[in-house]
Amino acid sequence: MIKVHQVDDGFRVADQGVWLPGLYATEGAARKAAQMPSETLQAIQDRKNEEAGGSGGVITGADLAEAEE
């Protein structure tokens, strides 16, 4: 069962008690991410962290849509 958790800096997703990669800007983005492969989410998070200077990157709905193309 997918659960979205609000945290101080965004939203995180757990699937059957296991955290999925990524920190999401909105609850909608987090719910969309729950339908994507973990490998894809990790690659997006790695890119967003790099863009943010090494850590703290936040994934948006637009990032997820781009990855689906």
Backbone bond lengths (Angstrom), bond angles and torsions (degrees), N, CA, C in turn:
res aa  C-N    CA-C-N  psi(-1)  N-CA   C-N-CA  omega(-1)  CA-C   N-CA-C  phi
1 M - - - 1.441 - - 1.531 109.50 -
2 I 1.313 115.61 131.78 1.461 122.29 -179.17 1.530 109.56 -82.45
3 K 1.336 115.30 133.75 1.466 120.75 174.58 1.520 108.51 -131.46
4 V 1.320 115.58 133.18 1.460 121.81 176.16 1.529 107.53 -102.99
5 H 1.326 115.55 130.58 1.460 121.68 -177.88 1.525 109.43 -118.54
6 Q 1.325 116.00 128.18 1.455 119.51 174.26 1.518 108.66 -81.62
7 V 1.336 115.43 131.62 1.453 122.26 177.58 1.524 107.67 -122.72
8 D 1.317 117.03 175.53 1.467 120.77 -175.06 1.528 113.77 -54.21
9 D 1.325 116.62 -38.30 1.461 119.78 -173.05 1.528 114.57 -110.18
10 G 1.334 118.44 13.55 1.462 121.08 178.58 1.515 111.60 155.18
11 F 1.334 115.08 -137.43 1.460 121.59 -177.74 1.521 109.03 -134.51
12 R 1.339 115.55 146.78 1.468 122.58 175.90 1.521 107.89 -126.83
13 V 1.338 115.31 158.76 1.465 121.10 -176.16 1.528 109.65 -122.15
14 A 1.327 115.68 134.91 1.464 121.65 173.35 1.525 107.98 -120.03
15 D 1.317 116.03 136.73 1.460 122.69 177.20 1.517 107.29 -119.90
16 Q 1.320 116.58 109.73 1.461 123.49 -177.65 1.524 111.21 53.18
17 G 1.338 115.41 42.96 1.454 121.34 176.30 1.511 115.80 83.82
18 V 1.330 118.18 -0.23 1.457 122.12 -179.96 1.533 108.13 -108.46
19 W 1.334 116.97 127.08 1.461 120.97 179.76 1.521 110.14 -70.74
20 L 1.328 115.98 133.26 1.460 121.08 172.72 1.525 108.42 -86.26
21 P 1.340 117.19 154.01 1.466 119.23 178.24 1.524 110.62 -62.82
22 G 1.306 116.20 145.35 1.454 120.52 170.13 1.514 115.51 115.10
23 L 1.321 113.17 149.57 1.449 124.03 170.79 1.523 105.61 -120.70
24 Y 1.314 117.38 128.02 1.460 122.51 -169.83 1.517 111.80 -114.01
25 A 1.330 115.47 143.58 1.458 122.11 -176.54 1.522 112.08 -70.97
26 T 1.329 117.46 -33.56 1.461 121.58 -176.31 1.523 110.52 -134.93
27 E 1.318 115.43 161.68 1.459 119.73 175.89 1.522 110.32 -63.48
28 G 1.326 116.91 -37.77 1.467 120.66 178.49 1.516 112.18 -61.19
29 A 1.315 116.35 -43.06 1.468 119.93 177.59 1.521 110.53 -63.46
30 A 1.311 116.77 -40.32 1.466 120.57 178.93 1.523 110.64 -62.63
31 R 1.321 117.24 -43.02 1.472 120.75 179.42 1.526 111.26 -65.54
32 K 1.318 116.97 -38.72 1.465 120.79 177.19 1.527 110.32 -64.64
33 A 1.333 115.84 -40.87 1.464 120.70 -179.69 1.516 111.60 -61.22
34 A 1.312 117.12 -32.12 1.461 121.29 -178.25 1.528 112.08 -61.46
35 Q 1.321 116.91 -17.19 1.469 121.51 -179.98 1.530 112.39 -95.17
36 M 1.317 117.36 0.50 1.467 121.25 -174.78 1.532 110.52 -108.21
37 P 1.337 116.93 156.30 1.470 120.55 179.00 1.536 111.92 -64.63
38 S 1.311 116.22 143.15 1.465 121.66 179.38 1.522 112.18 -57.42
39 E 1.333 117.03 -36.08 1.459 120.56 -179.73 1.526 110.74 -62.58
40 T 1.324 116.64 -39.98 1.464 121.30 178.44 1.520 110.24 -66.07
41 L 1.330 116.62 -44.13 1.457 120.75 -179.95 1.521 111.28 -62.70
42 Q 1.337 116.76 -40.79 1.462 119.98 179.47 1.522 110.67 -64.79
43 A 1.330 117.54 -40.39 1.462 120.86 179.21 1.531 110.71 -63.53
44 I 1.323 116.70 -41.68 1.469 120.15 177.88 1.524 110.03 -64.22
45 Q 1.338 116.93 -45.53 1.470 120.19 -179.08 1.514 110.76 -62.65
46 D 1.327 117.59 -40.63 1.463 120.62 177.82 1.531 110.59 -59.44
47 R 1.336 116.42 -43.98 1.470 120.62 179.49 1.520 110.97 -64.62
48 K 1.337 117.14 -44.60 1.471 120.77 -179.25 1.528 110.77 -64.77
49 N 1.329 117.66 -37.65 1.464 120.74 176.61 1.524 110.66 -63.51
50 E 1.327 116.24 -42.49 1.464 120.47 178.86 1.526 110.04 -61.50
51 E 1.328 116.43 -44.31 1.461 120.90 179.22 1.528 111.37 -62.91
52 A 1.331 116.93 -30.81 1.464 122.06 -178.76 1.528 112.61 -86.75
53 G 1.312 117.13 4.84 1.457 119.75 177.99 1.511 114.76 95.14
54 G 1.319 117.78 15.51 1.460 120.93 174.39 1.508 114.74 126.14
55 S 1.331 117.34 -29.47 1.460 120.73 177.09 1.522 108.84 -160.54
56 G 1.323 115.43 169.41 1.458 119.91 176.17 1.506 115.34 84.95
57 G 1.324 117.87 10.76 1.461 120.49 178.83 1.521 111.58 -68.74
58 V 1.330 116.02 144.21 1.458 121.84 -178.92 1.532 108.33 -121.71
59 I 1.323 116.05 129.70 1.463 122.81 -178.18 1.521 109.78 -86.59
60 T 1.325 115.74 132.56 1.464 121.78 178.38 1.528 110.07 -105.37
61 G 1.313 115.52 168.90 1.457 120.54 174.70 1.517 111.40 -59.93
62 A 1.331 117.09 -36.19 1.463 121.18 178.91 1.533 111.02 -63.75
63 D 1.331 117.19 -38.66 1.468 120.53 177.13 1.531 110.34 -61.25
64 L 1.326 116.57 -41.54 1.456 120.82 -179.39 1.525 110.79 -68.39
65 A 1.323 116.76 -41.36 1.466 120.63 178.53 1.528 110.67 -62.39
66 E 1.315 116.66 -41.02 1.469 121.54 178.22 1.525 110.36 -61.68
67 A 1.305 117.17 -40.53 1.473 121.35 -179.18 1.518 111.83 -67.64
68 E 1.332 117.47 -26.39 1.469 121.31 -179.68 1.523 111.96 -77.96
69 E 1.346 117.87 -17.83 1.474 120.84 -177.32 1.501 111.91 -72.28
